[in-house]
Amino acid sequence: MKTASNFSGAVLFDMDGTLTDTEKIWWEAEQKVCARAGYELKVEEAKMSIGKSLPEAARQIVEYTGIDMTPAEYETELTQLVAQIAAEEGLPWRPGAFELLTCLVETGIPSALVTSSYHSFARHALRRAPQGSLEVIVSGDMPIRGKPQPDPYLEAAHLLGVDIHNCLAFEDSIPGLYAAFQSGARTFAVPFMVELPRLPGVRFLKSLQEVDADFLRQEFADLIP
């Protein structure tokens, strides 16, 4: 493989549920915020917001539950609590995630974090990632259209200086899967908490443990002859 400085492809990752097992942190925070407002949030209700931008998720939860908060108030309280929990407990990796990031560093392949979470939360993952990985972060508080629009993935490729069509993207949510697929990246679904739609050309993986140096070599050889 070429070094990261001249390799013309990249690997783009969603964070929550794909690289990190952080959906449970969001669930814990959502429960607490809703409980403070007098509503007992159910797991099925929380799943409605998986993969969506924070403003959209906040609007949906507030409208669905009828709690006495504005979407902006809910969003602010939720993000503050999530950042607090992450700082105290850290962000656990999904199976194979840390090893894959290490492999990317060793093989000289650039990588990026493409998340609907805000930077204040995502930075906890960056601190624990192997040095030299996730050189770029595109977060949900950037002034671009969020998932399911392709803009976050397109922005990540742009910041890395590579063609989006030379990128591999890994996602676990419905909005994220559509965002990656529509961007033109070669997309891989890694289902976790929700069932994902079958899209043309999208390959399903049981976990990131299936992705190793040989996997990467084969995929990039097909994309970048």
N, C-alpha and C positions, 0 to 999 in steps of 0.2 A: 504494500500500500504506500501511497505517497504521504508526505507529512502534511499536517493540518494547514500549513502556510500555502501549499499549492494544490491540495486536494480539492477537486471541483464539485464534490457532493457534501452532504451533511445528514445528520440524523436529528429529527425534531421530536420532542417528547411533550405530551401532556403531563401535568404533574399529579393532581389529586386522583388517586385510583389507578394511575398508570405507573408513574415512577415511585410515588409515595402512597402509603396506606393511610391517607389523611381524611378520607371520607368520614371516618368515625369521629375525628376532631370536629368537623363541620356539624355532624349529627349531634354531638354533645353540646356544642355551642348553640345550635338552633333550638334544641330542647330547652336549654336554660333561658334563652331570650324569650321564647314563647311562654314558658312557665311564669316568668316575671310579669308577663302581660295577661296571665290567667288562662292560658290555653295549653292543653296537653297535646303536643305534636306527635303524630304517629309516624312510624318508619315509612309507610307508603306515601305519606304526604311529603316527607322530606325528600324522597327520591325524585319528586317532580322537578327539583331544582338542580339535579346533578348535571354538571357540564355547562350550565347556562351562565351568562354574565351575572355578576352580583346585583346590578340594578334590576335586571329582569327577574332573577330569582326572588329578590326582596319584594318586588311588586306582586309577584304571583303568590307568595306565602301570605302577605298581608291581606290581599284580596280574598284568598281562599279561607283563611282562618278568621278573618274579621277582627283581629286584635286591634286595640286602640293605639296604633302607631302608624306613622307615615312610612312608606317604603324607605325613605332616606334615613329615618331614625332607626328602623330595623337594620338596615345595611351598616350603619355606623356602629351600633352596639354589637352586631354580629362580628364584624371584622376586628373590632378591638378585643373581643373575647377570644376569638380564634387565634389571634396573634399572641395573646397571653398564654393560652394553653400550649401552643407550639413552642414558645420560649421556655416554658416549664418542663414540658414532656419530650420535646424534640419531634422530628418527623420520621416515622419508621418507613423503611424502604419496602417496596413490593418485591416478591421473589424474583431474583435475577437482575434487579435494577442496578444495584451498586456494582455488581460484577460487569454488567454491560457497559456502564459508564467508564469503568476502568479499562475495558477492552478497547473502547473508542480512543481513549488517551494513548494507549499502547500502539494502536494501529494508525494514529494520526488523522482520525476522522473528526471534523468539527461537530459540535452538537449544540442544541439550543433547548431552552425550556419555553413552552408555549402554553400558557395557563390563563384560565379565567380568574384565578385568584389574584389579589392585589400584591404588589411588590413587598409590602410589609410582612406578608405571610410567606411568599415564595422565597424570600431571602434566607429563611431557615433551612430550606432544602439546599440552596447554593452553598451555605456554610459547611454542610456535611458531605457534599459531593466530592469525588476524587479531584485533586488539583489538575487543572487543565481541561476539565469537562464543563459543559453547559456555559460556553463562553458568552452566550447571548441569552437574555431573558425578555420575553414579550409577555407582559402581565395585563390583567383585566382593567387596570386603571390607566392604561395608555390611551391617547386620544384617537383610537381607531375603532372600527366596528368589531364587535366581539363574535365569538362562536355563536351560531353555526355559520356565520360568514367566513370566507376564506382569508380575510385580511390578516389575522394574527400569524398564520403560517407563511403567508406571502411576506410579511414584515420580517419574520425570523430569517427567511432565506436571503432577503435583501440585506439585512444587517450582517449576515455571515459572508455576503458577497458571492453567493452561489445561485444557480438556477433552481427554482423550486422543483422542476422536473427531474433534477438529479438528487432529490432528497427522499429519505425514508421517514415516514411519520407514524407514530404509535399513539393510539387513543383507546379510551375505555368508555366514553360517554356518547350519547346520540348526537348532541350538538357538536361535540369535538370531532366525531367521525365524519360528519357532513362537512365541517370546516376543512379538515385535512384532505378529504376526497375532492372537494371542489377547488382546492388550491392547485391541484395538479401533482402533488407529491404522491409517491407510491405509499399507499396507506395500509397499515396493519391494525386490526382490531384485537384488543386484549380485554375481553369482557370481564367485568368485576361484579358490580352491584346491579346492573340493569342489562336486559337483553338488547342486543344491538341489531340494527337492520342489515340485511345482506345487500351490499352495493357492488356493482360490477368491478371486478379486479381487486377487491379488498380481501386480503387473506386474514383468516382468523387464527390466533395463537392462544394456547392455554395460559402461557405466561411469558415473561421476557427471558426466562431461562432457556427458551428455544433459540434465542438469538446469540450466536457466538461469532468468532472471527471468520469461520468458513461461511456462515450464513451471510454476513456482511459482504464478504468478498464476492460471493455469487450474485447477490442483489446489485451491487454497484458495477460489477462486470457487465450485467445486463443493461443497466442504465447508462453507464459511461464506458463505451467500448474502448 
